[in-house]
Amino acid sequence: MARSSPEPLTPKQQALRDIEDARASLARHTALAVTEWSPRAVLARSFERHTALWIGGTALAGLALVRFAWASSSAQNGASTKSTSSNRSRSLRALLIGPVIALARKSAMGYASSLFESYLRRQRQVSPNASSRTSV
């Protein structure tokens, strides 16, 4: 036996149904907020938006760390001879700065190439006949 129309809900049943709908909606929004505002997601968005600032801040922090390390080692080696101390500090400096410079160069080149690619894409969108002009 099929019913032609459902029975009308009592106010209590309607309130309970509304509460269940609200709970389900709250659960969806809470899950979305947890994923959007997790520390990993926030840092990833920040790095995407402010790549140059992150690179600069990291370089400054590395420089401060290296300067602090050299200042503490030079204070301990104050009584030793100058030539031995300077040779050690130069070799330490080369060991510490070499990988830092390589990493900074790699990230700077990647950032510059992405900027250049986006510039080229914009130029192609502005003038679609750009390929016919450069016929060398």
C-alpha positions in Angstrom: 0.0 0.0 0.0 1.5 3.2 -1.2 0.8 6.4 0.7 -0.2 9.4 -1.4 1.3 12.0 0.9 3.5 11.8 4.0 2.0 12.6 7.3 2.8 16.1 8.6 5.6 16.2 11.1 4.9 17.4 14.6 6.8 20.5 15.8 9.1 18.2 17.9 9.9 15.9 15.0 10.6 19.0 12.8 12.9 20.4 15.4 14.8 17.1 15.8 15.2 16.9 12.0 16.5 20.5 11.9 19.0 19.7 14.7 20.2 16.6 12.8 20.6 18.7 9.6 22.5 21.3 11.5 24.8 18.7 13.1 25.6 17.2 9.7 26.4 20.7 8.3 28.5 21.6 11.3 30.5 18.3 10.9 31.2 19.1 7.2 32.3 22.7 8.0 34.4 21.6 10.9 36.2 19.0 8.8 36.8 21.7 6.1 38.1 24.1 8.7 40.5 21.5 10.1 42.0 20.8 6.7 42.2 24.5 5.7 43.7 25.8 8.9 46.1 23.0 9.7 49.7 24.3 10.3 50.9 22.4 7.2 48.3 24.0 4.9 48.8 27.5 6.4 52.6 27.2 5.9 52.2 25.9 2.3 49.9 28.7 1.4 52.3 31.2 3.0 55.3 29.8 1.1 53.4 29.9 -2.2 52.3 33.5 -1.7 55.6 34.9 -0.2 58.3 32.7 -1.6 60.9 35.5 -1.8 60.3 36.6 1.8 60.7 33.0 3.0 64.0 32.6 1.1 65.3 35.9 2.4 64.3 35.1 6.0 65.9 31.7 5.8 69.1 33.2 4.4 69.2 35.8 7.2 68.5 33.2 9.8 71.3 31.1 8.4 73.7 34.0 8.3 72.9 34.9 11.9 73.4 31.2 12.9 76.8 31.1 11.1 77.9 34.4 12.6 76.9 33.2 16.1 78.8 29.9 15.6 82.0 31.8 14.4 81.8 34.3 17.3 81.6 31.6 19.9 84.5 29.6 18.3 86.7 32.6 17.9 86.2 33.6 21.5 87.3 30.1 22.6 90.3 30.1 20.2 91.5 33.6 21.3 94.8 32.3 22.8 95.7 30.1 19.8 97.9 31.3 16.9 96.2 33.5 14.3 97.2 31.5 11.2 95.8 28.2 12.5 92.7 29.8 13.8 92.1 31.7 10.5 92.7 28.5 8.4 90.2 26.6 10.6 87.6 29.4 10.3 88.0 29.6 6.5 87.6 25.8 6.1 84.5 25.9 8.4 83.1 28.8 6.5 83.6 27.0 3.2 81.9 23.9 4.6 79.0 25.8 5.9 78.4 28.3 3.2 78.9 26.0 0.2 75.7 24.0 0.5 73.7 27.1 1.6 74.8 28.9 -1.6 74.0 25.9 -3.7 70.5 25.6 -2.2 69.9 29.4 -2.5 71.0 29.4 -6.1 68.7 26.4 -6.9 65.6 28.0 -5.3 66.3 31.4 -6.8 66.7 30.0 -10.3 63.5 28.0 -9.8 61.6 31.1 -8.7 63.1 33.2 -11.5 62.2 30.6 -14.1 58.6 30.4 -12.8 58.3 34.2 -13.0 59.8 34.2 -16.5 57.4 31.4 -17.7 54.4 33.3 -16.3 55.6 36.5 -18.1 55.9 34.6 -21.4 52.4 33.1 -20.9 51.0 36.6 -20.4 52.8 37.9 -23.4 51.3 35.1 -25.6 47.8 35.9 -24.2 48.2 39.6 -25.0 49.5 39.1 -28.6 48.6 35.7 -30.1 50.6 36.5 -33.2 53.9 36.8 -31.4 55.2 33.6 -32.9 54.7 34.9 -36.5 56.8 38.1 -35.6 59.9 36.1 -34.6 60.6 34.3 -37.9 64.4 33.9 -37.6 
